[in-house]
């Protein structure tokens, strides 16, 4: 069942606040934080164009995501794995759509640290409208980059190395054959590095890592984890499709085989409610380690 807007706002606030209640997942608080929108905007969509390009127009960003943040006395998670069906769209420069995992926290100066990985159609960043495997790292306010556009990502090589930024082909048809990527981002507790795993229609295998020295806090403090769909466009453009371009449940895009990882690398399958937010594009409840999200373009304003 697709959620109501009010419930989404309440769950989002609950995700951002620091509750003192026990348990592995956030619990509802009585007071709403007035600055939740300001805090969540950069978390959900690091403006990738701002890392490499001059943006002349402001962008509007929409999300359909779930999130988890650490609680006092609760299990702390340091990674997530998800299988995503991937799609292709003919977008214009200034439009963007995709599905991501974000890992994020803040340092002592309130500077935000991020890692992200997923699939993305992003003409402004790739100079084409193909679907790409995308990674990024970012340390507020201006350090970081997309894929391998600056020093950061360290490839582990192999006979058939996967390179951040490479094209994903083929992609899914909403009502026919589906193509999947499995992404995992998790912290190596021995080194403090952040490992990136990738699989195309199969098991995710390690392809590289982001060294701990890139970050001011991400390898030294508890993190928040967010995952789901994002769509963005410049103000003069129509909103792009998100996911498969079809709203849930039938033929919609999905995140499946969801699992958190703790500090020791133990997996925790996700089969219960988490804080969520959906702006314009709907998202369904998590059931059997899976949810659906997204919808058609040209409907958000």
N, C-alpha and C positions, 0 to 999 in steps of 0.2 A: 504494500500500500504506500502510495506516494505521500510524503509528509507535508504538513501545513507550514506556512511561512513562520507563524508564531513559534511553533515548536522548534523550527530550525534555529531561530534567533536565540531561544533559551538554551538549546544544546550548545550552540557556538560559544555563548558566554561562559557556560559551565566548563568548556574546554580550555578557555583562556585563563580562567581564574585559578587560584591556588587553594583548593579546598583542603581542609585538615581531616576530612573523613577517611577512614580506612578503605581497603579493598583495592583491586587492581585497576579499576576504571573510575573516571571522575563521577562525582555525585552533584546533584542540583544545589545551588546556593540561592539564598533569598534575594541578594542584591545584584543588580545588573551593573556591569562595568560600562561606564559611558564611552570609554575609548576602545571598545572591542573592534570596531571597524578599522580604526587607525592601526591597531596592532596586527589584525589578521590580514589586511591588504598586502603588505610585503611578504608575509609568510606564505600565502597562497600563490602569489605570482610575482616572483622576482622578475622585474622588467628586463628580460634578456636583451632587448634592443639597447637598453641604456648602458650595457656593459661594453658594447662595441660600435654603436651607431648613435648619431644625433637624432633624437626624436623631435619632430616639429609640431606634433599634435598630441594631445592627451589621449590615453587609451581608456576604454571601458572594459573591465574584466569581470567575468562571471565564473562561478565555481559550483561544483556538485561534489562535495568531499566529506570524508570522515576524518576525525582527528583523535589523538590520544596525547595526554600530557601527564607527567609524573605527579604522584600524590605523596604526601608525607606518610611514611610507613608502608607504602605499597611497593609491589614489584616494579622495578625500573626496566624499561625496554630500551634496547639499543639497536633495533633494526626491524625491518619489515620485508616480507616477500609477498608478491601478488602476481597473478597471471591476468593479462589484459588482452582482449581482442583488439586488433588495430585496424584503422580505416584510412582511406584516402579521400581528399577533397581538393577541388580546384579553387584555391583561395587567392586573394589579392594581397599585395604588400600592405601591411598594416593590420591584417587579420591573422589570427593564430588559434589553433585548437589542438587538444591532445589529452593524454592521461599520464599522471605523474605520481611518484612518491617523493615527499619532501621530508628532510630531517632538519631540525632547527633548534637553536637556543640563543641565549644572549650572554655576553660577557659582563664583567664588572662595570663597564662604562655604558651598558645597555646597547652595545653594538651587536647586531644580529649576525649569526653564523648560519649558513645554509648549505645543504647538498640536495640535489634533485636528480632524478632519473626517470625516464619513461619514453613515450612516443609522442611525436610532435609534427604538425604541419605548420610551417613557419616561414613563409616566403621572404620576409624581411631579414631573417637570420641566415637562410640557406640559399637565397636567390633562386628558389624553385618552389613548386607546390607539391613536392613529393613528401611521403611520410618518412621521418627520420627517427633513429634511436638517439635520444638526446640526454646529455648529462650537463650539470652545471655546478659550480661552487661559487660562494659569494660570502664576503665578510663586509658588513656595513662599515662605511658608507659606499665605498667604490672599488673594492678589491675583489677580483674574481672574473670568471668568463664562462662562456658557453663551450661545451665539448673540449676540444684541444686548441682553442684559439689563444691560450696563454699557458705558461707553465703551470702544472697542477696535477692533472691526471697521469698516473703512472701505469702503463700497460704491463700485464704479465706475459704478453707475447703468446706463443703457441704456434702450432702449424697453420691454424686458420684464425688469426686474431680478429676479435670484434673491436671496432674502433668507434668511440663516441662520435656521433654525427653522421654515421653511415646510413644509407637509405634502407628502409625495410620494404622488401618486395618478395612475394606478393602481399597484398592486404586483403582484408575481409570484404565479403559481400554481405550486407545486412541479413538477407533472407536465404543465403546459400552457404558456401564454404567459408569457414572462419579461420583466420590466421592469428596466432597468439605469440606474445612475448611474455616471458617470465622475468621479472626484475626483483633483485634483492639488494638492499643497502643495509650493511650491518657493520658494527664497530669491532675491530680486533682488539680485545682487551689487553693483549700482551704488548702491542705496539702503539695503540691509540689511533692507528690508521683506519680509514673508512673504506671497506671493500665493496666493490660493485660487481654483481653477478648478472649474467644475461643468458637467456635461452630463447631460441626461435622455434616454436612448436615442439618444445622439449624442455628438459631439465635445465635450470639456471646453473651456469658454471662461472667461476671467478674470471673476470677479464682484466681487472686492474684495481687500483685503489687511489684514494686521495690521502696524501700524507698528513699526519697530525699537525705538522709545523705550519700548514696553511692557515690554521684556525686559531682564534684567540680563546675559544671556549668549547667548541664542539666536541673535542676529544677529552675534556676535563670535567664536564658537568653533565647532569641529566639533560635529556633532549625531549622535544615534542615531535610527534610523527603525524603526518597528514597524508592522505592519499585519495585520489579521485580525478575528476575531469576539470579542465579549465578551457575557457574560450575568451578571446579578446579581440577588440577591433578599435580602430580610430573613430572619432566621433562622427565623421561624415560617412562612414561605411555601415552596411548592414551587419548584424551579428552573425558569426559563422555557425555552422553546425557543431555540436559537441557529441563525442562518442561516435555512434553509428549514424547520427543524424535523425534517429527515430527515438521518440520518448518511450520510457518504460511502460509496460514490461516487455511486450512482444518485439523481438528483433532489435532491442536496445543493446548498447554496449555494456560490458560487464567488467568487474574486478572479481576474481575468484581465487580459490586456494589461499585465502588470506591467513597470514600467520605473523605474529610478533616473535622477536628473538630477545632473550634476556642477556645479561652480561657474560654468561657462560656459554652462550650459543644454543641454549635450549629453545625449542619452538613452542609457541602457544597459539594454536589455531583460534581464529576469531569467529565466534558464532553467537555473539550477543550485541546488544546495542552499544553504540559509541556516540559521542557528540558529532553532530553533522551540520553542514550548511549547504543550502542550494539557493543560488541566485539565478532566477529565470529558468534554469534547466533543472528538472526534477531528479531525485535520487530515491531509491527504495531502501527498505529495511535490509539489514544484513541477515541472511538466512543460509544455512549450510555453507558458511564461509564465503559468501558471495553476495554481491549487490549489483543492481543495474542503474544506469544514469544516462543523462544527456537528452538530446532532442534536436529538432530542426533549426536551421538558421533563419535569420530575418524576422525573429519574433521578439527580441529583447530591445528595449529602448532606454 
